[in-house]
Amino acid sequence: MDKFIVSARKYRPQTFDTVVGQAHITTTLKNAIKNNQLAHAFLFCGPRGVGKTTCARILAKTINCENIQKDGEACNKCTSCKSFNEGTSLNIHELDAASNNSVDDIRTLTEQVRFAPQAGKYKVYIIDEVHMLSSSAFNAFLKTLEEPPPYAIFILATTEKHKILPTILSRCQIFDFKRITLNDTVEHLEEICEKEEIKSDKAALQVIAQKSEGCMRDALSILDKIVSFTNSEVTYQNTLEHLNILDADYYFKLLDYTQQQDLAAAMLLFDDINRKGFEGDMVLNGFAEFIRNLLVCKDERAAVLLEAVESFKEKYIAAAKKVPASWLISALNVLNEAEINYKAARNKRLHVELALIKLTYLVNALQLTGDTEAGKKKLVETAKPLAFRTIPPVKLKVGSGQPPATSNKTEAKLIIEEPVSVIKEDKPQIKPVMGQRSTINEPATSHPVRPDHPGGQQPATKLNTLEKIRRQVAMSNMANGNTAIPLTVDELDKAWNNYIKKLEESNDPSAVTNFRMAELQLKDDNTFEIIVGSNIQQKFIEQKRATLIEHLQNHFNNKNLTYQLTLVEKVDDTPKEKPLNTKEQFAKIAEQYPLVKELKDRLGLELDY
């Protein structure tokens, strides 16, 4: 009886062309070999079971092949290739970094790098799960990885690229492996089933590919288990039974019951599922994936995203046309919330049944919401705009001091064309703007009217509100006899010193010092500049901004007076005395005390400067 070898090892690719789903990497490596442009360090990163270690071994075998083919593949016939295939080659060294992650292990590896290969061109060092190395081991590996001997090539493989130090990443040529697609996995499984003479359904292989989630090693392991379970016959039903997966027919039935609002049938169906041993969270997750597939099928452009067996695709598309998108989206929200709170629920079954009850009566909730929104829309559409009657111009007699008599013709009346009984409209309250009067329900005043203007009304003067206030303040000052004092240097210094006296009275010595150090310069009639020499001085003056500007405006009787604060840092250019070194210090001492130099000369001493 031959020894059994699992499919993941038995059908491990031996050449670049047999690697599944990584054409973007195998093509690059073959071109690098043909053009003799090999890097000294590679980093293969990606999900588990997609061919990282396999590609590393193929690369190590190919670069040492004695008869490399024209397409960059190994010949598999020479002595080097045979030794690689048999696992007896001395030019390949594999290190599992998960169990050999210390500094001593890396030092042992770097010591081996010094020895040239006895046969072949290159010695290849494959370090798997390199992210498990400690920081000290990484640092011990840096120099060797950056400048290895010309015959040494390092291939690092990892599933977690983000855990590797940036200094390691910068020294490697990085290749990102991607997940193997569903179609590529199914085609590879079909080839293996054909070689092993296994009867298989394509639907069953598609279920295996979906369960593997892009990992070829997992797909082959699942296939081996099902083959052993079913005696070399892989069908759709026994695959579902072995993988503990609910058939999509259960979800189609559950969808029909919820659409028909048949709560009893939905509860009985869940009871049947529960008796078969399926957990509630698996039902919630599976039904959510089912609803997601229906939502994808609503648009033909997104139908390619459907993750289901081919035999069910037409059924998915037909069911998606019957169910509205609003129900699908709401159902996804209900299922997502139920799945999140499943672990916290004490009664798991009741939690799932409550979600089914919500889904069963979700149609009524959506209809009620839709009717309410439609009613609101109709209600708003019945509202009509308000119409106002135009006020005719009022003619005044020149010289008459009496206002004209008000009559029904000169009043503004609010007239509604159609009475609305549904919506209550409040009467508009129009606030008069400064310099204008309201024209609703008010009699005309005795202001002069220009008959040549449209409507007989006088246009409002276009003045800014702030400008109006300033004019009013200026007019009031002129009426009171308060005229603005011109801004001069002497007057500004006087006002500045007065403010400093106020600060002294308030016992604020720090602010007094900073205000006295400031310099003042005039900019224009209403603006001056305060120049400070440090950030601290600037902050002290900024803290007193409100009281300072009020004091200055009151002193000059000018509300338009402002100032600008400018920071000018002063650089100390005074020359500093350079410290003397030991030789200069001895020369200075000898000059001041000649006996010291005489003592040195007579004793023949040599000083260590």
Buried (B, 14 or more C-beta within 10 A) or exposed (E): EEEEEEBBEEBBBBBBEBBBBBEEBBEBBBEBBEEEEBEBBBBBBBBEBBBBBBBBBBBBBBBBBBEBBEEBBBBBEBEBBBBBBEEEBEBBBBBBBEEBBBBEBBBEBBEEBEEEBEEBBBBBBBBBBBBBBBEEBBBBBBEBBEEBBEBBBBBBBBBEBEEBBEEBBEBBBBBEBEBBEBEBBBBBBBEBBEEBEBEBBBBBBBBBBBBBBBBBBBBBBBBBEBBEEBEEBBBBEBBBBBBEBBBBEBBBBBBBBBBEBBBEBBBEBBEEBBEEEBBBBBBBBBBBBBBBBBBBBBEEEEBEEBEBBEEBBEBBBEBBEEBEEEBBEBBBEBBBEBBEEBEEBEEBEEBBBBBBBBBBEBBEEBEEEEEEEEEEEEEEEEEEEEEEEEBEBBEBEEEEEEEBEEEEEBBBEEEEEEEEEEEEEEEEEEEEEEEEEEEBEEEBEEEEBEEEEEEBBEEEEEEEEEEEEEEEEBEEBEEEEEEBEEBEEEEBEEBBEEBBEBBEEEEBEEBBEBBEEBEBEEEEEBEBEBBBBBEEBBEBBEEBEEEBBEBBBEBBEBBEBEBEBEEEEEEEEEEEEEEEEEEEEBEEEBEEEEEEBEEBEEEEEEEEE
